[in-house]
């Protein structure tokens, strides 16, 4: 899902569309939630939040607000 570089982390460009990126991040976040990886995911509410590079750009993906 992510590519790790020495100075930054980026979304894997193999996941090209909004729906595909959203589905993949949802899988990862649900796994982390099930394994209690992050306290904030305990507040999971099925409330979707769109993630954008900048306010005025199209959304890259959506994920549960508890992960933001």
HTML snippet that shows the backbone in 3Dmol.js (N, CA, C, O; Angstrom):
<script src="https://3Dmol.org/build/3Dmol-min.js"></script>
<div id="view" style="width:600px;height:400px;position:relative"></div>
<script>
const pdb = `
ATOM      1  N   UNK A   1       0.817  -1.197   0.000  1.00  0.00           N
ATOM      2  CA  UNK A   1       0.000   0.000   0.000  1.00  0.00           C
ATOM      3  C   UNK A   1       0.862   1.262   0.000  1.00  0.00           C
ATOM      4  O   UNK A   1       0.544   2.241  -0.676  1.00  0.00           O
ATOM      5  N   UNK A   2       1.954   1.229   0.764  1.00  0.00           N
ATOM      6  CA  UNK A   2       2.848   2.381   0.844  1.00  0.00           C
ATOM      7  C   UNK A   2       4.227   2.014   0.321  1.00  0.00           C
ATOM      8  O   UNK A   2       4.638   0.854   0.354  1.00  0.00           O
ATOM      9  N   UNK A   3       4.926   3.020  -0.160  1.00  0.00           N
ATOM     10  CA  UNK A   3       6.337   2.874  -0.505  1.00  0.00           C
ATOM     11  C   UNK A   3       7.117   3.745   0.471  1.00  0.00           C
ATOM     12  O   UNK A   3       6.847   4.937   0.619  1.00  0.00           O
ATOM     13  N   UNK A   4       8.081   3.130   1.128  1.00  0.00           N
ATOM     14  CA  UNK A   4       8.883   3.822   2.136  1.00  0.00           C
ATOM     15  C   UNK A   4      10.208   4.233   1.504  1.00  0.00           C
ATOM     16  O   UNK A   4      10.934   3.405   0.955  1.00  0.00           O
ATOM     17  N   UNK A   5      10.507   5.520   1.591  1.00  0.00           N
ATOM     18  CA  UNK A   5      11.757   6.075   1.076  1.00  0.00           C
ATOM     19  C   UNK A   5      12.515   6.703   2.248  1.00  0.00           C
ATOM     20  O   UNK A   5      11.924   6.935   3.303  1.00  0.00           O
ATOM     21  N   UNK A   6      13.789   6.977   2.087  1.00  0.00           N
ATOM     22  CA  UNK A   6      14.562   7.548   3.201  1.00  0.00           C
ATOM     23  C   UNK A   6      13.970   8.843   3.768  1.00  0.00           C
ATOM     24  O   UNK A   6      14.042   9.079   4.974  1.00  0.00           O
ATOM     25  N   UNK A   7      13.386   9.681   2.905  1.00  0.00           N
ATOM     26  CA  UNK A   7      12.905  10.982   3.362  1.00  0.00           C
ATOM     27  C   UNK A   7      11.397  11.159   3.304  1.00  0.00           C
ATOM     28  O   UNK A   7      10.891  12.217   3.679  1.00  0.00           O
ATOM     29  N   UNK A   8      10.668  10.152   2.844  1.00  0.00           N
ATOM     30  CA  UNK A   8       9.215  10.295   2.751  1.00  0.00           C
ATOM     31  C   UNK A   8       8.542   8.937   2.553  1.00  0.00           C
ATOM     32  O   UNK A   8       9.187   7.935   2.242  1.00  0.00           O
ATOM     33  N   UNK A   9       7.244   8.942   2.743  1.00  0.00           N
ATOM     34  CA  UNK A   9       6.397   7.774   2.495  1.00  0.00           C
ATOM     35  C   UNK A   9       5.364   8.206   1.466  1.00  0.00           C
ATOM     36  O   UNK A   9       4.816   9.305   1.549  1.00  0.00           O
ATOM     37  N   UNK A  10       5.101   7.334   0.493  1.00  0.00           N
ATOM     38  CA  UNK A  10       4.098   7.681  -0.513  1.00  0.00           C
ATOM     39  C   UNK A  10       3.163   6.507  -0.745  1.00  0.00           C
ATOM     40  O   UNK A  10       3.490   5.360  -0.441  1.00  0.00           O
ATOM     41  N   UNK A  11       1.985   6.818  -1.295  1.00  0.00           N
ATOM     42  CA  UNK A  11       1.071   5.763  -1.705  1.00  0.00           C
ATOM     43  C   UNK A  11       1.685   5.012  -2.869  1.00  0.00           C
ATOM     44  O   UNK A  11       2.293   5.618  -3.751  1.00  0.00           O
ATOM     45  N   UNK A  12       1.534   3.721  -2.878  1.00  0.00           N
ATOM     46  CA  UNK A  12       2.042   2.910  -3.987  1.00  0.00           C
ATOM     47  C   UNK A  12       1.290   3.292  -5.262  1.00  0.00           C
ATOM     48  O   UNK A  12       0.064   3.189  -5.298  1.00  0.00           O
ATOM     49  N   UNK A  13       1.991   3.729  -6.303  1.00  0.00           N
ATOM     50  CA  UNK A  13       1.319   4.146  -7.537  1.00  0.00           C
ATOM     51  C   UNK A  13       0.607   3.002  -8.263  1.00  0.00           C
ATOM     52  O   UNK A  13      -0.154   3.251  -9.198  1.00  0.00           O
ATOM     53  N   UNK A  14       0.840   1.760  -7.850  1.00  0.00           N
ATOM     54  CA  UNK A  14       0.130   0.629  -8.462  1.00  0.00           C
ATOM     55  C   UNK A  14      -1.369   0.715  -8.173  1.00  0.00           C
ATOM     56  O   UNK A  14      -2.181   0.209  -8.948  1.00  0.00           O
ATOM     57  N   UNK A  15      -1.737   1.352  -7.062  1.00  0.00           N
ATOM     58  CA  UNK A  15      -3.148   1.555  -6.729  1.00  0.00           C
ATOM     59  C   UNK A  15      -3.570   2.884  -7.332  1.00  0.00           C
ATOM     60  O   UNK A  15      -3.306   3.946  -6.768  1.00  0.00           O
ATOM     61  N   UNK A  16      -4.219   2.819  -8.466  1.00  0.00           N
ATOM     62  CA  UNK A  16      -4.402   4.014  -9.288  1.00  0.00           C
ATOM     63  C   UNK A  16      -5.662   4.821  -9.037  1.00  0.00           C
ATOM     64  O   UNK A  16      -5.651   6.036  -9.231  1.00  0.00           O
ATOM     65  N   UNK A  17      -6.710   4.210  -8.626  1.00  0.00           N
ATOM     66  CA  UNK A  17      -7.955   4.961  -8.508  1.00  0.00           C
ATOM     67  C   UNK A  17      -8.406   5.177  -7.075  1.00  0.00           C
ATOM     68  O   UNK A  17      -7.954   4.507  -6.146  1.00  0.00           O
ATOM     69  N   UNK A  18      -9.303   6.125  -6.928  1.00  0.00           N
ATOM     70  CA  UNK A  18      -9.882   6.466  -5.629  1.00  0.00           C
ATOM     71  C   UNK A  18     -10.470   5.227  -4.949  1.00  0.00           C
ATOM     72  O   UNK A  18     -10.196   4.971  -3.777  1.00  0.00           O
ATOM     73  N   UNK A  19     -11.273   4.465  -5.681  1.00  0.00           N
ATOM     74  CA  UNK A  19     -11.942   3.291  -5.108  1.00  0.00           C
ATOM     75  C   UNK A  19     -10.937   2.226  -4.682  1.00  0.00           C
ATOM     76  O   UNK A  19     -11.074   1.641  -3.608  1.00  0.00           O
ATOM     77  N   UNK A  20      -9.934   1.971  -5.507  1.00  0.00           N
ATOM     78  CA  UNK A  20      -8.939   0.946  -5.180  1.00  0.00           C
ATOM     79  C   UNK A  20      -8.092   1.364  -3.976  1.00  0.00           C
ATOM     80  O   UNK A  20      -7.856   0.561  -3.073  1.00  0.00           O
ATOM     81  N   UNK A  21      -7.639   2.614  -3.962  1.00  0.00           N
ATOM     82  CA  UNK A  21      -6.853   3.096  -2.814  1.00  0.00           C
ATOM     83  C   UNK A  21      -7.689   3.053  -1.528  1.00  0.00           C
ATOM     84  O   UNK A  21      -7.198   2.662  -0.469  1.00  0.00           O
ATOM     85  N   UNK A  22      -8.952   3.460  -1.641  1.00  0.00           N
ATOM     86  CA  UNK A  22      -9.836   3.464  -0.470  1.00  0.00           C
ATOM     87  C   UNK A  22     -10.046   2.053   0.066  1.00  0.00           C
ATOM     88  O   UNK A  22     -10.015   1.836   1.278  1.00  0.00           O
ATOM     89  N   UNK A  23     -10.259   1.103  -0.823  1.00  0.00           N
ATOM     90  CA  UNK A  23     -10.472  -0.290  -0.410  1.00  0.00           C
ATOM     91  C   UNK A  23      -9.230  -0.855   0.268  1.00  0.00           C
ATOM     92  O   UNK A  23      -9.337  -1.536   1.288  1.00  0.00           O
ATOM     93  N   UNK A  24      -8.064  -0.582  -0.284  1.00  0.00           N
ATOM     94  CA  UNK A  24      -6.812  -1.110   0.288  1.00  0.00           C
ATOM     95  C   UNK A  24      -6.533  -0.510   1.662  1.00  0.00           C
ATOM     96  O   UNK A  24      -6.155  -1.228   2.588  1.00  0.00           O
ATOM     97  N   UNK A  25      -6.717   0.810   1.800  1.00  0.00           N
ATOM     98  CA  UNK A  25      -6.455   1.424   3.107  1.00  0.00           C
ATOM     99  C   UNK A  25      -7.475   0.927   4.120  1.00  0.00           C
ATOM    100  O   UNK A  25      -7.147   0.761   5.294  1.00  0.00           O
ATOM    101  N   UNK A  26      -8.704   0.688   3.684  1.00  0.00           N
ATOM    102  CA  UNK A  26      -9.726   0.166   4.586  1.00  0.00           C
ATOM    103  C   UNK A  26      -9.322  -1.213   5.119  1.00  0.00           C
ATOM    104  O   UNK A  26      -9.485  -1.491   6.307  1.00  0.00           O
ATOM    105  N   UNK A  27      -8.804  -2.063   4.253  1.00  0.00           N
ATOM    106  CA  UNK A  27      -8.344  -3.396   4.677  1.00  0.00           C
ATOM    107  C   UNK A  27      -7.258  -3.288   5.745  1.00  0.00           C
ATOM    108  O   UNK A  27      -7.305  -3.969   6.769  1.00  0.00           O
ATOM    109  N   UNK A  28      -6.290  -2.427   5.487  1.00  0.00           N
ATOM    110  CA  UNK A  28      -5.168  -2.256   6.425  1.00  0.00           C
ATOM    111  C   UNK A  28      -5.659  -1.687   7.753  1.00  0.00           C
ATOM    112  O   UNK A  28      -5.284  -2.180   8.816  1.00  0.00           O
ATOM    113  N   UNK A  29      -6.486  -0.663   7.698  1.00  0.00           N
ATOM    114  CA  UNK A  29      -6.962  -0.041   8.931  1.00  0.00           C
ATOM    115  C   UNK A  29      -7.812  -1.000   9.755  1.00  0.00           C
ATOM    116  O   UNK A  29      -7.713  -1.016  10.982  1.00  0.00           O
ATOM    117  N   UNK A  30      -8.641  -1.795   9.095  1.00  0.00           N
ATOM    118  CA  UNK A  30      -9.464  -2.767   9.829  1.00  0.00           C
ATOM    119  C   UNK A  30      -8.593  -3.841  10.490  1.00  0.00           C
ATOM    120  O   UNK A  30      -8.888  -4.296  11.595  1.00  0.00           O
ATOM    121  N   UNK A  31      -7.529  -4.235   9.808  1.00  0.00           N
ATOM    122  CA  UNK A  31      -6.596  -5.203  10.408  1.00  0.00           C
ATOM    123  C   UNK A  31      -5.914  -4.589  11.628  1.00  0.00           C
ATOM    124  O   UNK A  31      -5.823  -5.221  12.681  1.00  0.00           O
ATOM    125  N   UNK A  32      -5.432  -3.349  11.479  1.00  0.00           N
ATOM    126  CA  UNK A  32      -4.794  -2.670  12.603  1.00  0.00           C
ATOM    127  C   UNK A  32      -5.773  -2.509  13.760  1.00  0.00           C
ATOM    128  O   UNK A  32      -5.403  -2.694  14.919  1.00  0.00           O
ATOM    129  N   UNK A  33      -7.031  -2.162  13.446  1.00  0.00           N
ATOM    130  CA  UNK A  33      -8.056  -2.011  14.483  1.00  0.00           C
ATOM    131  C   UNK A  33      -8.270  -3.331  15.210  1.00  0.00           C
ATOM    132  O   UNK A  33      -8.312  -3.357  16.440  1.00  0.00           O
ATOM    133  N   UNK A  34      -8.405  -4.419  14.475  1.00  0.00           N
ATOM    134  CA  UNK A  34      -8.632  -5.743  15.067  1.00  0.00           C
ATOM    135  C   UNK A  34      -7.476  -6.169  15.969  1.00  0.00           C
ATOM    136  O   UNK A  34      -7.672  -6.903  16.938  1.00  0.00           O
ATOM    137  N   UNK A  35      -6.272  -5.702  15.644  1.00  0.00           N
ATOM    138  CA  UNK A  35      -5.079  -6.057  16.420  1.00  0.00           C
ATOM    139  C   UNK A  35      -4.664  -4.976  17.417  1.00  0.00           C
ATOM    140  O   UNK A  35      -3.571  -5.031  17.981  1.00  0.00           O
ATOM    141  N   UNK A  36      -5.547  -3.985  17.632  1.00  0.00           N
ATOM    142  CA  UNK A  36      -5.285  -2.900  18.592  1.00  0.00           C
ATOM    143  C   UNK A  36      -3.942  -2.217  18.362  1.00  0.00           C
ATOM    144  O   UNK A  36      -3.215  -1.927  19.312  1.00  0.00           O
ATOM    145  N   UNK A  37      -3.615  -1.962  17.091  1.00  0.00           N
ATOM    146  CA  UNK A  37      -2.337  -1.319  16.747  1.00  0.00           C
ATOM    147  C   UNK A  37      -2.265   0.130  17.221  1.00  0.00           C
ATOM    148  O   UNK A  37      -1.228   0.584  17.706  1.00  0.00           O
ATOM    149  N   UNK A  38      -3.389   0.860  17.074  1.00  0.00           N
ATOM    150  CA  UNK A  38      -3.414   2.280  17.412  1.00  0.00           C
ATOM    151  C   UNK A  38      -4.660   2.578  18.243  1.00  0.00           C
ATOM    152  O   UNK A  38      -5.762   2.164  17.884  1.00  0.00           O
ATOM    153  N   UNK A  39      -4.487   3.282  19.333  1.00  0.00           N
ATOM    154  CA  UNK A  39      -5.590   3.610  20.231  1.00  0.00           C
ATOM    155  C   UNK A  39      -6.699   4.351  19.494  1.00  0.00           C
ATOM    156  O   UNK A  39      -7.878   4.091  19.737  1.00  0.00           O
ATOM    157  N   UNK A  40      -6.348   5.252  18.612  1.00  0.00           N
ATOM    158  CA  UNK A  40      -7.358   6.059  17.924  1.00  0.00           C
ATOM    159  C   UNK A  40      -8.337   5.217  17.115  1.00  0.00           C
ATOM    160  O   UNK A  40      -9.487   5.614  16.931  1.00  0.00           O
ATOM    161  N   UNK A  41      -7.898   4.064  16.633  1.00  0.00           N
ATOM    162  CA  UNK A  41      -8.799   3.218  15.845  1.00  0.00           C
ATOM    163  C   UNK A  41      -9.888   2.592  16.712  1.00  0.00           C
ATOM    164  O   UNK A  41     -10.867   2.064  16.184  1.00  0.00           O
ATOM    165  N   UNK A  42      -9.733   2.643  18.020  1.00  0.00           N
ATOM    166  CA  UNK A  42     -10.784   2.189  18.922  1.00  0.00           C
ATOM    167  C   UNK A  42     -12.018   3.068  18.843  1.00  0.00           C
ATOM    168  O   UNK A  42     -13.101   2.666  19.271  1.00  0.00           O
ATOM    169  N   UNK A  43     -11.859   4.264  18.299  1.00  0.00           N
ATOM    170  CA  UNK A  43     -12.977   5.186  18.113  1.00  0.00           C
ATOM    171  C   UNK A  43     -13.635   5.054  16.752  1.00  0.00           C
ATOM    172  O   UNK A  43     -14.322   5.972  16.301  1.00  0.00           O
ATOM    173  N   UNK A  44     -13.433   3.931  16.100  1.00  0.00           N
ATOM    174  CA  UNK A  44     -13.985   3.669  14.757  1.00  0.00           C
ATOM    175  C   UNK A  44     -15.478   3.944  14.754  1.00  0.00           C
ATOM    176  O   UNK A  44     -16.201   3.462  15.626  1.00  0.00           O
ATOM    177  N   UNK A  45     -15.963   4.741  13.747  1.00  0.00           N
ATOM    178  CA  UNK A  45     -17.374   5.098  13.727  1.00  0.00           C
ATOM    179  C   UNK A  45     -18.039   4.903  12.380  1.00  0.00           C
ATOM    180  O   UNK A  45     -19.194   5.289  12.202  1.00  0.00           O
ATOM    181  N   UNK A  46     -17.335   4.313  11.433  1.00  0.00           N
ATOM    182  CA  UNK A  46     -17.892   4.161  10.079  1.00  0.00           C
ATOM    183  C   UNK A  46     -18.235   5.522   9.473  1.00  0.00           C
ATOM    184  O   UNK A  46     -19.176   5.653   8.690  1.00  0.00           O
ATOM    185  N   UNK A  47     -17.452   6.528   9.853  1.00  0.00           N
ATOM    186  CA  UNK A  47     -17.610   7.866   9.285  1.00  0.00           C
ATOM    187  C   UNK A  47     -16.463   8.079   8.311  1.00  0.00           C
ATOM    188  O   UNK A  47     -15.300   8.123   8.714  1.00  0.00           O
ATOM    189  N   UNK A  48     -16.783   8.208   7.048  1.00  0.00           N
ATOM    190  CA  UNK A  48     -15.779   8.307   5.998  1.00  0.00           C
ATOM    191  C   UNK A  48     -15.215   9.724   5.920  1.00  0.00           C
ATOM    192  O   UNK A  48     -15.936  10.706   6.098  1.00  0.00           O
ATOM    193  N   UNK A  49     -13.923   9.811   5.653  1.00  0.00           N
ATOM    194  CA  UNK A  49     -13.211  11.084   5.550  1.00  0.00           C
ATOM    195  C   UNK A  49     -12.371  11.047   4.283  1.00  0.00           C
ATOM    196  O   UNK A  49     -11.579  10.126   4.086  1.00  0.00           O
ATOM    197  N   UNK A  50     -12.542  12.046   3.423  1.00  0.00           N
ATOM    198  CA  UNK A  50     -11.767  12.102   2.181  1.00  0.00           C
ATOM    199  C   UNK A  50     -10.397  12.723   2.437  1.00  0.00           C
ATOM    200  O   UNK A  50     -10.280  13.747   3.110  1.00  0.00           O
ATOM    201  N   UNK A  51      -9.375  12.094   1.893  1.00  0.00           N
ATOM    202  CA  UNK A  51      -7.993  12.552   2.044  1.00  0.00           C
ATOM    203  C   UNK A  51      -7.561  13.200   0.741  1.00  0.00           C
ATOM    204  O   UNK A  51      -7.700  12.611  -0.331  1.00  0.00           O
ATOM    205  N   UNK A  52      -7.044  14.399   0.836  1.00  0.00           N
ATOM    206  CA  UNK A  52      -6.607  15.171  -0.338  1.00  0.00           C
ATOM    207  C   UNK A  52      -5.180  15.668  -0.132  1.00  0.00           C
ATOM    208  O   UNK A  52      -4.733  15.864   0.999  1.00  0.00           O
ATOM    209  N   UNK A  53      -4.485  15.865  -1.228  1.00  0.00           N
ATOM    210  CA  UNK A  53      -3.140  16.442  -1.150  1.00  0.00           C
ATOM    211  C   UNK A  53      -3.227  17.901  -0.714  1.00  0.00           C
ATOM    212  O   UNK A  53      -2.406  18.374   0.072  1.00  0.00           O
ATOM    213  N   UNK A  54      -4.224  18.602  -1.229  1.00  0.00           N
ATOM    214  CA  UNK A  54      -4.485  19.995  -0.876  1.00  0.00           C
ATOM    215  C   UNK A  54      -5.995  20.186  -0.836  1.00  0.00           C
ATOM    216  O   UNK A  54      -6.741  19.395  -1.413  1.00  0.00           O
ATOM    217  N   UNK A  55      -6.436  21.220  -0.165  1.00  0.00           N
ATOM    218  CA  UNK A  55      -7.865  21.463   0.014  1.00  0.00           C
ATOM    219  C   UNK A  55      -8.633  21.503  -1.303  1.00  0.00           C
ATOM    220  O   UNK A  55      -9.744  20.980  -1.389  1.00  0.00           O
ATOM    221  N   UNK A  56      -8.050  22.117  -2.323  1.00  0.00           N
ATOM    222  CA  UNK A  56      -8.760  22.326  -3.588  1.00  0.00           C
ATOM    223  C   UNK A  56      -8.448  21.268  -4.648  1.00  0.00           C
ATOM    224  O   UNK A  56      -8.696  21.502  -5.830  1.00  0.00           O
ATOM    225  N   UNK A  57      -7.911  20.115  -4.255  1.00  0.00           N
ATOM    226  CA  UNK A  57      -7.605  19.051  -5.211  1.00  0.00           C
ATOM    227  C   UNK A  57      -8.570  17.883  -5.011  1.00  0.00           C
ATOM    228  O   UNK A  57      -9.171  17.746  -3.946  1.00  0.00           O
ATOM    229  N   UNK A  58      -8.716  17.048  -6.030  1.00  0.00           N
ATOM    230  CA  UNK A  58      -9.614  15.891  -5.895  1.00  0.00           C
ATOM    231  C   UNK A  58      -9.122  14.945  -4.793  1.00  0.00           C
ATOM    232  O   UNK A  58      -7.918  14.848  -4.556  1.00  0.00           O
ATOM    233  N   UNK A  59     -10.036  14.253  -4.124  1.00  0.00           N
ATOM    234  CA  UNK A  59      -9.623  13.327  -3.069  1.00  0.00           C
ATOM    235  C   UNK A  59      -8.834  12.152  -3.630  1.00  0.00           C
ATOM    236  O   UNK A  59      -9.123  11.656  -4.719  1.00  0.00           O
ATOM    237  N   UNK A  60      -7.836  11.714  -2.874  1.00  0.00           N
ATOM    238  CA  UNK A  60      -7.015  10.562  -3.255  1.00  0.00           C
ATOM    239  C   UNK A  60      -7.652   9.257  -2.800  1.00  0.00           C
ATOM    240  O   UNK A  60      -7.556   8.234  -3.478  1.00  0.00           O
ATOM    241  N   UNK A  61      -8.306   9.308  -1.636  1.00  0.00           N
ATOM    242  CA  UNK A  61      -8.933   8.123  -1.053  1.00  0.00           C
ATOM    243  C   UNK A  61      -9.830   8.570   0.081  1.00  0.00           C
ATOM    244  O   UNK A  61      -9.831   9.739   0.467  1.00  0.00           O
ATOM    245  N   UNK A  62     -10.598   7.623   0.614  1.00  0.00           N
ATOM    246  CA  UNK A  62     -11.367   7.892   1.821  1.00  0.00           C
ATOM    247  C   UNK A  62     -11.042   6.818   2.846  1.00  0.00           C
ATOM    248  O   UNK A  62     -10.700   5.687   2.502  1.00  0.00           O
ATOM    249  N   UNK A  63     -11.159   7.201   4.118  1.00  0.00           N
ATOM    250  CA  UNK A  63     -10.907   6.249   5.199  1.00  0.00           C
ATOM    251  C   UNK A  63     -11.733   6.659   6.406  1.00  0.00           C
ATOM    252  O   UNK A  63     -12.314   7.744   6.433  1.00  0.00           O
ATOM    253  N   UNK A  64     -11.782   5.789   7.400  1.00  0.00           N
ATOM    254  CA  UNK A  64     -12.536   6.120   8.598  1.00  0.00           C
ATOM    255  C   UNK A  64     -11.893   7.309   9.304  1.00  0.00           C
ATOM    256  O   UNK A  64     -10.670   7.404   9.415  1.00  0.00           O
ATOM    257  N   UNK A  65     -12.739   8.204   9.773  1.00  0.00           N
ATOM    258  CA  UNK A  65     -12.249   9.426  10.421  1.00  0.00           C
ATOM    259  C   UNK A  65     -11.356   9.126  11.625  1.00  0.00           C
ATOM    260  O   UNK A  65     -10.469   9.922  11.935  1.00  0.00           O
ATOM    261  N   UNK A  66     -11.563   8.012  12.305  1.00  0.00           N
ATOM    262  CA  UNK A  66     -10.741   7.702  13.487  1.00  0.00           C
ATOM    263  C   UNK A  66      -9.270   7.514  13.135  1.00  0.00           C
ATOM    264  O   UNK A  66      -8.410   7.591  14.013  1.00  0.00           O
ATOM    265  N   UNK A  67      -8.974   7.272  11.874  1.00  0.00           N
ATOM    266  CA  UNK A  67      -7.586   7.056  11.444  1.00  0.00           C
ATOM    267  C   UNK A  67      -6.892   8.349  11.032  1.00  0.00           C
ATOM    268  O   UNK A  67      -5.708   8.336  10.696  1.00  0.00           O
ATOM    269  N   UNK A  68      -7.614   9.461  11.056  1.00  0.00           N
ATOM    270  CA  UNK A  68      -7.007  10.702  10.563  1.00  0.00           C
ATOM    271  C   UNK A  68      -6.222  11.422  11.623  1.00  0.00           C
ATOM    272  O   UNK A  68      -5.653  12.482  11.358  1.00  0.00           O
TER     273      UNK A  68
END
`;
const viewer = $3Dmol.createViewer("view");
viewer.addModel(pdb, "pdb");
viewer.setStyle({}, {cartoon: {color: "spectrum"}});
viewer.zoomTo();
viewer.render();
</script>
